[in-house]
Amino acid sequence: MIKLNMASVKAGMRLAKSISTTDGKLLIDAGIPLKHQYIEKLCKLGIQDIHVDWDQNADGDLYDVFFQDTKREMTQLVEESFKTMSISKSFEINRLKVLIRQLIEDLSYNKETMVYLTDIRNIDVYTFGHCINVCIFSLMMGILLDLSQDELVDLGVGALLHDIGKIAVSQEVLKKPSSLDPYEYEEIKTHSIRGYEIIKNIEGISKSSCHVVRHHHERFNGKGYPDGLKGSDIHLFSRIVAICDVYDALTSNRVYKKKITPHFAVEYLVSMGGHEFDYELVKLFIKHITVYPVGTLVKFNTGESAEIIKINESFPTRPVVWVKFDQQGEPIEGSRVLDLTKHLYINIEQII
């Protein structure tokens, strides 16, 4: 199986992973040979990358890293709740907690899943998809930190609702396809306090969840907002969600900017560790995140290209690879497997 940008997908390639919309509608099932019209439809729907079988005779890989049923129901609930709360300030917190507990159970059972979580998106409306992604990343960090079940639920609720205050922000500002002016930026910044005011009195939402909504833009060096908290004065849950929020935002397409690769997002987090973010939490996050998902085709500084076949958890930017193309782009015969932790002169320059 290999991950390809849609620009590189050719008719006749066999789909390795099923593609569905966030409401669960199956677009194309795994194992189906791709036709020109299928490729055109996927491009029109905004899908940028898909997984195809490298060996055309291989069966489709039906393994789906993300738990589609839970994600679909949670996405629908978040979308409904955002709309409802903008009118009545009501929220189905018990239903939400049931879904979060199910997600915790799934993630706890599949701890190895963390290394694949860079590939949890299908076709998401950004706001709702972003909330789900941040919730998943945050819960995985909480599980790795051995938080209790109740603590994980509170973390999940806070992560899922961290942007709820945006329902009170001008839609013109939220959807502006260019950089914000200072006035607009100040309006955006109010979403954390507005979100806190919306949920602080809802029965069933804990104080720690409310801290996440209010303080996910606080920064470890005290230069965040709205309260200018610093270091350990920022609640642990808020420090976790701050990292997951920024990572997902950087690796997602937005109305005003295109996503960057996980590699550069990880480099940003590392560079900001100890300044904007809790460095110990950053180290935990990057140790369990796939910078280059298995199946990704990459190009080296040597000019050769290779497929990622295994993740080095301690060194996520230096995976194990199968070299497949020479400097001229010609296929290489045989099996040349390299562990990049042992070949430091070889660097990945781009994802193909």
Residue pairs with C-beta under 8 A, 6 or more apart in sequence:
1 16
1 17
1 51
1 52
1 53
1 54
1 58
1 61
1 294
1 295
2 16
2 51
2 52
2 53
2 54
2 295
2 296
2 297
2 307
3 49
3 50
3 51
3 119
3 293
3 295
3 296
3 297
4 13
4 49
4 50
4 51
4 52
4 297
4 352
5 48
5 49
5 351
5 352
6 39
6 42
6 43
6 47
6 48
6 49
6 50
8 352
9 34
9 39
9 50
9 52
10 34
11 34
11 35
11 36
11 39
12 33
12 34
12 56
13 33
13 34
13 52
13 53
13 56
14 31
14 32
14 33
14 34
14 52
14 53
14 56
14 58
14 60
15 28
15 29
15 30
15 31
15 32
15 33
15 34
15 50
15 51
15 52
15 53
15 60
16 30
16 51
16 52
16 53
16 60
16 61
16 295
17 30
17 50
17 51
17 60
17 61
17 62
17 63
17 64
18 26
18 28
18 29
18 30
18 62
18 64
19 26
19 27
19 28
19 42
19 47
19 50
19 122
20 26
20 27
20 68
20 122
21 27
21 122
21 123
22 71
22 72
22 75
22 122
22 123
22 124
22 125
22 128
22 129
23 72
23 75
23 76
24 68
24 69
24 72
27 41
27 42
27 45
28 34
28 38
28 42
29 60
30 60
30 61
30 62
31 59
31 60
31 62
32 38
32 60
34 52
42 50
45 123
46 123
46 253
47 122
47 123
48 253
51 61
51 295
53 59
53 60
53 61
54 307
65 113
65 116
65 117
65 119
65 120
66 117
66 119
66 120
66 136
67 103
67 106
70 99
70 102
70 103
70 106
71 120
71 132
73 99
74 96
74 99
74 100
74 103
74 132
74 135
74 160
75 124
75 128
75 129
75 132
77 92
77 95
77 96
77 99
78 128
78 131
78 132
78 160
79 125
79 128
81 91
81 92
81 96
82 127
82 128
82 164
82 167
84 90
84 91
85 91
85 164
85 167
85 198
86 167
86 168
89 198
89 202
91 199
91 202
91 205
93 157
93 202
93 203
93 204
93 205
94 204
96 157
96 160
97 153
97 157
97 204
100 135
100 139
100 152
100 153
100 156
100 157
100 160
101 149
101 153
103 135
103 136
103 139
103 156
104 139
104 143
104 149
104 152
104 153
104 156
107 113
107 114
107 136
107 139
107 140
107 143
108 143
111 143
113 140
114 140
114 144
114 288
114 289
115 288
115 289
115 290
115 311
115 313
116 290
116 293
116 294
117 136
117 137
117 140
117 289
117 290
118 251
118 262
118 289
118 290
118 291
118 293
119 290
119 293
120 133
120 136
121 129
121 133
121 252
124 130
124 132
124 133
126 252
126 253
126 254
126 255
127 163
127 166
129 252
130 163
130 248
130 249
130 252
131 159
131 160
131 161
131 162
131 163
132 160
133 244
133 248
133 252
134 159
134 160
134 162
134 241
134 244
134 245
134 248
135 156
135 159
135 160
137 159
137 243
137 244
137 247
137 248
137 285
137 289
138 155
138 156
138 158
138 159
138 237
138 240
138 241
138 244
139 152
139 155
139 156
139 159
140 288
141 240
141 243
141 244
141 281
141 284
141 285
141 288
142 151
142 152
142 155
142 156
142 240
143 152
144 284
144 288
145 284
147 155
151 208
154 206
154 208
154 209
154 237
155 208
155 209
155 212
155 237
155 240
155 241
157 205
157 206
157 209
158 208
158 209
158 210
158 211
158 212
158 213
158 216
158 237
158 238
158 241
159 212
159 237
159 240
159 241
159 244
161 195
161 199
161 205
161 209
161 212
161 213
162 195
162 212
162 213
162 216
162 241
162 245
163 191
163 195
164 195
164 198
164 199
164 213
165 190
165 191
165 192
165 193
165 194
165 195
165 196
165 197
165 198
165 213
166 174
166 191
166 195
167 198
168 190
168 191
168 194
168 195
168 198
169 187
169 188
169 190
169 191
169 194
170 187
173 180
173 184
173 187
173 188
174 188
175 255
176 184
176 255
176 256
177 255
177 256
178 256
179 256
180 188
189 217
189 225
189 226
190 226
192 213
192 214
192 215
192 216
192 217
192 225
192 226
193 214
193 226
195 213
195 214
196 210
196 213
196 214
199 205
199 209
199 210
199 213
200 210
208 235
208 237
209 237
211 235
211 237
211 238
212 235
212 237
212 238
212 241
214 226
214 227
214 238
215 224
215 226
215 227
215 229
215 234
215 235
215 238
216 238
216 241
216 242
216 245
217 224
217 225
217 226
217 242
218 224
218 225
218 227
218 228
218 229
218 234
218 238
218 242
219 242
219 275
219 276
219 277
220 230
220 231
220 234
220 239
220 274
220 275
220 276
220 277
220 278
220 279
221 230
221 275
221 276
222 228
222 229
222 230
222 231
223 276
224 242
224 276
234 242
234 278
239 277
239 278
239 281
240 281
242 276
242 277
243 269
243 277
243 278
243 281
243 282
243 285
244 285
246 268
246 269
246 277
247 265
247 266
247 269
247 285
247 289
250 259
250 260
250 264
250 265
250 268
251 259
251 260
251 261
251 262
251 265
252 259
253 259
261 351
262 289
262 290
262 291
262 292
263 291
263 292
263 317
263 348
263 351
266 286
266 289
266 291
266 316
266 317
269 277
269 282
269 285
269 286
270 282
270 286
272 282
273 279
273 282
273 283
286 316
287 313
287 314
287 316
288 313
289 316
290 311
290 316
291 316
291 317
291 319
292 298
292 308
292 311
292 316
292 317
292 319
292 348
292 351
293 308
294 308
294 309
294 310
294 311
295 307
295 308
296 307
296 308
296 351
297 305
297 306
297 307
297 308
297 324
297 351
297 352
298 305
298 306
298 307
298 308
298 321
298 348
298 349
298 350
298 351
298 352
299 305
299 348
299 349
299 350
299 351
299 352
300 306
300 346
300 347
300 348
300 349
301 346
301 347
301 349
302 327
302 346
303 326
303 327
304 323
304 325
304 326
304 327
304 332
305 323
305 324
305 325
305 329
305 352
306 321
306 322
306 323
306 324
306 325
306 338
307 321
307 322
307 324
308 319
308 320
308 321
309 319
309 320
309 321
309 322
309 337
310 319
310 320
311 319
311 320
312 318
312 319
312 320
312 339
312 340
312 341
315 340
315 341
317 348
318 339
318 340
318 341
319 340
320 337
320 338
320 339
320 340
321 337
321 338
321 340
322 335
322 336
322 337
323 332
323 336
323 337
323 338
324 331
324 332
325 331
325 332
326 332
338 346
340 346
340 348
